[in-house]
Amino acid sequence: MDDKREKLIVEVSVDGGNGRHAVGIMNMRQALDLPEMPSLAYTHPDPAKAAAGVIMNRQELAGFMACS
């Protein structure tokens, strides 16, 4: 895996009954090390896409990190 991609920052949030709540801001490796929960969502690692509100699921985030 690309070490530079692992260090990209994402915001992790959880979908709950009262909407989405931030869990924290972390690098992609830390985000993927969290337990698998279907309610977790991740901002896109590209800052422009994250600012536009693009959200990814765990599989999409792992795929993004695996791409070279």
N, CA, C and O of each residue as an XYZ file, in Angstrom:
272
protein
N       0.823     -1.190      0.000
C       0.000      0.000      0.000
C       0.859      1.243      0.000
O       2.001      1.219      0.459
N       0.325      2.304     -0.502
C       1.028      3.570     -0.604
C       0.992      4.285      0.743
O      -0.081      4.654      1.220
N       2.169      4.484      1.363
C       2.226      5.144      2.665
C       1.632      6.546      2.619
O       1.038      6.995      3.600
N       1.783      7.248      1.494
C       1.238      8.601      1.389
C      -0.285      8.568      1.458
O      -0.893      9.438      2.081
N      -0.899      7.588      0.833
C      -2.366      7.478      0.890
C      -2.836      7.160      2.301
O      -3.863      7.673      2.744
N      -2.091      6.319      3.007
C      -2.473      5.964      4.374
C      -2.534      7.183      5.274
O      -3.292      7.204      6.244
N      -1.741      8.197      4.961
C      -1.664      9.388      5.814
C      -2.671     10.463      5.444
O      -2.748     11.487      6.123
N      -3.454     10.256      4.372
C      -4.496     11.218      4.022
C      -5.536     11.252      5.137
O      -5.822     10.231      5.762
N      -6.091     12.419      5.380
C      -7.003     12.631      6.498
C      -8.460     12.509      6.047
O      -8.844     13.006      4.988
N      -9.257     11.837      6.875
C     -10.698     11.726      6.641
C     -11.426     12.027      7.945
O     -10.857     11.918      9.031
N     -12.672     12.402      7.821
C     -13.530     12.527      8.998
C     -14.429     11.309      9.031
O     -15.050     10.960      8.028
N     -14.498     10.664     10.175
C     -15.351      9.497     10.350
C     -16.596      9.954     11.097
O     -16.513     10.684     12.084
N     -17.749      9.513     10.610
C     -19.000      9.846     11.283
C     -19.862      8.595     11.385
O     -19.649      7.611     10.677
N     -20.822      8.658     12.264
C     -21.743      7.544     12.461
C     -23.157      8.054     12.218
O     -23.529      9.138     12.668
N     -23.935      7.256     11.499
C     -25.334      7.596     11.257
C     -26.154      7.058     12.416
O     -26.118      5.863     12.713
N     -26.879      7.929     13.057
C     -27.703      7.532     14.192
C     -29.138      7.971     13.982
O     -29.475      8.534     12.940
N     -29.960      7.721     14.942
C     -31.368      8.093     14.863
C     -31.591      9.587     14.751
O     -32.614     10.026     14.226
N     -30.643     10.370     15.238
C     -30.763     11.834     15.194
C     -29.845     12.451     14.155
O     -29.442     13.606     14.297
N     -29.506     11.700     13.110
C     -28.640     12.224     12.055
C     -27.218     11.729     12.201
O     -26.929     10.826     12.985
N     -26.343     12.339     11.432
C     -24.933     11.949     11.407
C     -24.160     12.714     12.477
O     -24.343     13.918     12.652
N     -23.290     11.991     13.194
C     -22.474     12.596     14.240
C     -21.011     12.253     14.007
O     -20.675     11.104     13.720
N     -20.139     13.251     14.131
C     -18.707     13.039     13.928
C     -18.137     12.153     15.023
O     -18.442     12.331     16.202
N     -17.310     11.201     14.624
C     -16.577     10.347     15.555
C     -15.189     10.928     15.766
O     -14.691     10.987     16.890
N     -14.560     11.364     14.654
C     -13.241     11.954     14.763
C     -12.598     12.165     13.415
O     -13.103     11.728     12.381
N     -11.478     12.841     13.451
C     -10.673     13.079     12.263
C      -9.412     12.251     12.432
O      -8.738     12.329     13.459
N      -9.100     11.454     11.412
C      -7.956     10.544     11.498
C      -7.417     10.248     10.117
O      -8.038     10.590      9.111
N      -6.256      9.609     10.069
C      -5.740      9.234      8.760
C      -6.480      7.981      8.295
O      -7.186      7.332      9.068
N      -6.301      7.658      7.010
C      -7.052      6.554      6.425
C      -6.741      5.220      7.099
O      -7.647      4.405      7.279
N      -5.497      4.976      7.473
C      -5.140      3.722      8.135
C      -5.890      3.588      9.449
O      -6.429      2.523      9.750
N      -5.931      4.671     10.242
C      -6.643      4.638     11.516
C      -8.137      4.398     11.293
O      -8.772      3.643     12.030
N      -8.685      5.048     10.272
C     -10.112      4.894      9.975
C     -10.436      3.451      9.607
O     -11.453      2.910     10.040
N      -9.573      2.831      8.808
C      -9.823      1.453      8.395
C      -9.521      0.452      9.513
O      -9.957     -0.697      9.444
N      -8.791      0.867     10.524
C      -8.527      0.003     11.673
C      -9.688     -0.006     12.670
O      -9.709     -0.826     13.587
N     -10.648      0.897     12.496
C     -11.826      0.895     13.373
C     -12.630     -0.385     13.134
O     -12.529     -0.981     12.063
N     -13.420     -0.809     14.107
C     -14.260     -1.994     13.895
C     -15.226     -1.765     12.727
O     -15.672     -0.643     12.487
N     -15.536     -2.833     12.018
C     -16.485     -2.714     10.908
C     -17.884     -2.497     11.458
O     -18.420     -3.332     12.187
N     -18.461     -1.369     11.097
C     -19.827     -1.025     11.496
C     -20.516     -0.420     10.283
O     -19.992      0.529      9.699
N     -21.664     -0.933      9.889
C     -22.335     -0.399      8.703
C     -22.763      1.064      8.853
O     -23.015      1.735      7.853
N     -22.846      1.558     10.075
C     -23.288      2.933     10.287
C     -22.163      3.958     10.139
O     -22.429      5.160     10.165
N     -20.904      3.510      9.985
C     -19.792      4.449      9.827
C     -19.708      4.953      8.390
O     -19.920      4.204      7.437
N     -19.397      6.222      8.261
C     -19.185      6.839      6.949
C     -17.901      7.662      7.031
O     -17.496      8.095      8.109
N     -17.270      7.869      5.882
C     -15.965      8.546      5.821
C     -16.022      9.627      4.754
O     -16.576      9.408      3.677
N     -15.452     10.797      5.045
C     -15.360     11.808      4.003
C     -14.333     11.351      2.971
O     -13.434     10.568      3.279
N     -14.473     11.839      1.767
C     -13.510     11.501      0.718
C     -12.157     12.082      1.107
O     -12.093     13.209      1.600
N     -11.064     11.330      0.894
C      -9.727     11.831      1.260
C      -9.255     13.027      0.442
O      -8.360     13.750      0.879
N      -9.829     13.249     -0.723
C      -9.488     14.422     -1.532
C     -10.166     15.626     -0.888
O     -11.394     15.646     -0.799
N      -9.413     16.634     -0.435
C     -10.010     17.769      0.284
C     -11.122     18.483     -0.488
O     -12.095     18.935      0.117
N     -10.997     18.590     -1.796
C     -12.035     19.256     -2.585
C     -13.330     18.451     -2.560
O     -14.415     19.018     -2.440
N     -13.215     17.141     -2.672
C     -14.411     16.292     -2.637
C     -15.004     16.246     -1.235
O     -16.224     16.219     -1.076
N     -14.157     16.237     -0.232
C     -14.650     16.253      1.149
C     -15.421     17.543      1.414
O     -16.475     17.520      2.050
N     -14.898     18.669      0.926
C     -15.567     19.958      1.104
C     -16.918     19.985      0.392
O     -17.834     20.693      0.812
N     -17.036     19.208     -0.690
C     -18.295     19.133     -1.431
C     -19.271     18.160     -0.783
O     -20.403     18.012     -1.244
N     -18.832     17.491      0.291
C     -19.718     16.598      1.017
C     -19.738     15.168      0.520
O     -20.670     14.424      0.825
N     -18.721     14.765     -0.248
C     -18.669     13.396     -0.754
C     -18.330     12.446      0.391
O     -17.306     12.599      1.058
N     -19.194     11.476      0.607
C     -19.051     10.488      1.681
C     -18.775      9.123      1.058
O     -19.305      8.797     -0.003
N     -17.946      8.334      1.722
C     -17.596      6.999      1.241
C     -17.938      5.970      2.309
O     -18.009      6.287      3.496
N     -18.152      4.722      1.867
C     -18.283      3.641      2.838
C     -16.912      3.000      3.023
O     -15.946      3.396      2.371
N     -16.827      2.023      3.899
C     -15.546      1.391      4.230
C     -14.892      0.744      3.002
O     -13.684      0.873      2.804
N     -15.678      0.055      2.185
C     -15.138     -0.615      1.007
C     -14.584      0.389      0.002
O     -13.531      0.156     -0.592
N     -15.280      1.491     -0.188
C     -14.800      2.527     -1.101
C     -13.504      3.153     -0.583
O     -12.582      3.418     -1.356
N     -13.442      3.385      0.723
C     -12.238      3.971      1.311
C     -11.051      3.012      1.155
O      -9.953      3.437      0.797
N     -11.271      1.732      1.421
C     -10.210      0.738      1.272
C      -9.766      0.651     -0.185
O      -8.574      0.514     -0.460
N     -10.702      0.730     -1.110
C     -10.363      0.708     -2.532
C      -9.559      1.929     -2.935
O      -8.621      1.824     -3.725
N      -9.916      3.084     -2.399
C      -9.179      4.301     -2.704
C      -7.739      4.192     -2.215
O      -6.810      4.614     -2.903
N      -7.559      3.623     -1.020
C      -6.223      3.500     -0.470
C      -5.399      2.474     -1.256
O      -4.182      2.621     -1.374
N      -6.042      1.451     -1.787
C      -5.331      0.413     -2.531
C      -4.905      0.877     -3.920
O      -3.967      0.323     -4.494
N      -5.576      1.879     -4.463
C      -5.236      2.388     -5.805
C      -3.865      3.072     -5.769
O      -3.499      3.722     -4.790
N      -3.139      2.909     -6.843
C      -1.830      3.579     -6.876
C      -1.867      4.785     -7.743
O      -0.855      5.472     -7.888
